[in-house]
Amino acid sequence: MIWNIVADSSCDLHSLPVKAGDDEIRFVSVPFIITVGKTDFVDDDSVDRDGMVDAMEQEKTASHTTCPAPAAWV
């Protein structure tokens, strides 16, 4: 049986100790959206961290996150 563990990107899934084989447990991360001013950054492996930090340093308003949409979980 394959188990799927799905969480949003605030969860550090890969730091969890795994007792079963890799083919038995599948970890999936659904990314948050981080909004800085009028720019959205998707919190996945391709996020431009340096660009996001630069945008945060230049932005006068507070940044915020958005939970993944229901369709993203599917």
Secondary structure, DSSP 4 states (H G I P E B T S, - for coil): --EEEEEETTS-GGGS---S-TTTEEEEEEPPEEEETTEEEE-STT--HHHHHHHHHH-SSPPEEEPPPHHHH-
